[in-house]
């Protein structure tokens, strides 16, 4: 897991504990990266099954 992926994972995990899904603006502000880099990192996390989106509950699964 790269540093950016680890950082995004922790941000999503910590924010979702309080029932708030981070927006793209939240992730951009907290990581200092552009949208393309964030999307690529999230896609990598999802393909490695470290993150999954639950469509019914509209929340992340870890």
Phi and psi in degrees as GROMACS dihedral restraints (atoms count N, CA, C in turn):
[ dihedral_restraints ]
;  ai    aj    ak    al  type     phi  dphi    fc
    3     4     5     6     1   -77.4    20    10
    4     5     6     7     1   168.9    20    10
    6     7     8     9     1   -60.8    20    10
    7     8     9    10     1   -42.8    20    10
    9    10    11    12     1   -64.7    20    10
   10    11    12    13     1   -43.0    20    10
   12    13    14    15     1   -62.5    20    10
   13    14    15    16     1   -41.9    20    10
   15    16    17    18     1   -62.9    20    10
   16    17    18    19     1   -43.0    20    10
   18    19    20    21     1   -64.2    20    10
   19    20    21    22     1   -45.1    20    10
   21    22    23    24     1   -64.6    20    10
   22    23    24    25     1   -41.9    20    10
   24    25    26    27     1   -57.8    20    10
   25    26    27    28     1   -46.6    20    10
   27    28    29    30     1   -65.5    20    10
   28    29    30    31     1   -39.1    20    10
   30    31    32    33     1   -63.3    20    10
   31    32    33    34     1   -48.6    20    10
   33    34    35    36     1   -63.2    20    10
   34    35    36    37     1   -43.8    20    10
   36    37    38    39     1   -60.8    20    10
   37    38    39    40     1   -50.6    20    10
   39    40    41    42     1   -66.4    20    10
   40    41    42    43     1   -39.4    20    10
   42    43    44    45     1   -71.5    20    10
   43    44    45    46     1   -35.6    20    10
   45    46    47    48     1   -73.3    20    10
   46    47    48    49     1   -20.7    20    10
   48    49    50    51     1   -60.9    20    10
   49    50    51    52     1   -27.7    20    10
   51    52    53    54     1  -103.4    20    10
   52    53    54    55     1    23.6    20    10
   54    55    56    57     1    60.1    20    10
   55    56    57    58     1    34.2    20    10
   57    58    59    60     1  -127.6    20    10
   58    59    60    61     1   120.0    20    10
   60    61    62    63     1   -85.0    20    10
   61    62    63    64     1   129.9    20    10
   63    64    65    66     1   -69.2    20    10
   64    65    66    67     1   140.6    20    10
   66    67    68    69     1   -85.4    20    10
   67    68    69    70     1   171.2    20    10
   69    70    71    72     1   -62.4    20    10
   70    71    72    73     1   -38.2    20    10
   72    73    74    75     1   -62.3    20    10
   73    74    75    76     1   -40.3    20    10
   75    76    77    78     1   -59.0    20    10
   76    77    78    79     1   -47.1    20    10
   78    79    80    81     1   -66.8    20    10
   79    80    81    82     1   -38.5    20    10
   81    82    83    84     1   -63.1    20    10
   82    83    84    85     1   -44.1    20    10
   84    85    86    87     1   -67.4    20    10
   85    86    87    88     1   -42.1    20    10
   87    88    89    90     1   -77.8    20    10
   88    89    90    91     1   -27.9    20    10
   90    91    92    93     1   -99.5    20    10
   91    92    93    94     1   -26.3    20    10
   93    94    95    96     1    77.8    20    10
   94    95    96    97     1    15.8    20    10
   96    97    98    99     1  -107.1    20    10
   97    98    99   100     1   167.5    20    10
   99   100   101   102     1   -86.5    20    10
  100   101   102   103     1   169.4    20    10
  102   103   104   105     1   -62.9    20    10
  103   104   105   106     1   -38.9    20    10
  105   106   107   108     1   -63.0    20    10
  106   107   108   109     1   -41.1    20    10
  108   109   110   111     1   -66.1    20    10
  109   110   111   112     1   -40.4    20    10
  111   112   113   114     1   -66.2    20    10
  112   113   114   115     1   -45.5    20    10
  114   115   116   117     1   -60.6    20    10
  115   116   117   118     1   -41.0    20    10
  117   118   119   120     1   -64.3    20    10
  118   119   120   121     1   -42.5    20    10
  120   121   122   123     1   -65.4    20    10
  121   122   123   124     1   -42.6    20    10
  123   124   125   126     1   -65.7    20    10
  124   125   126   127     1   -41.0    20    10
  126   127   128   129     1   -60.5    20    10
  127   128   129   130     1   -41.2    20    10
  129   130   131   132     1   -63.5    20    10
  130   131   132   133     1   -41.2    20    10
  132   133   134   135     1   -63.8    20    10
  133   134   135   136     1   -40.0    20    10
  135   136   137   138     1   -69.3    20    10
  136   137   138   139     1   -41.9    20    10
  138   139   140   141     1   -67.9    20    10
  139   140   141   142     1   -27.6    20    10
  141   142   143   144     1   -89.2    20    10
  142   143   144   145     1     9.1    20    10
  144   145   146   147     1    59.6    20    10
  145   146   147   148     1    30.5    20    10
  147   148   149   150     1   -90.2    20    10
  148   149   150   151     1   -23.2    20    10
  150   151   152   153     1  -132.7    20    10
  151   152   153   154     1   148.2    20    10
  153   154   155   156     1  -147.0    20    10
  154   155   156   157     1   143.5    20    10
  156   157   158   159     1   -97.8    20    10
  157   158   159   160     1   123.4    20    10
  159   160   161   162     1   -91.3    20    10
  160   161   162   163     1   107.4    20    10
  162   163   164   165     1   -66.7    20    10
  163   164   165   166     1   -35.8    20    10
  165   166   167   168     1   -65.6    20    10
  166   167   168   169     1   -45.2    20    10
  168   169   170   171     1   -93.5    20    10
  169   170   171   172     1    -8.5    20    10
  171   172   173   174     1    53.5    20    10
  172   173   174   175     1    53.5    20    10
  174   175   176   177     1  -149.1    20    10
  175   176   177   178     1   163.6    20    10
  177   178   179   180     1   -83.4    20    10
  178   179   180   181     1   145.2    20    10
  180   181   182   183     1  -112.4    20    10
  181   182   183   184     1   143.9    20    10
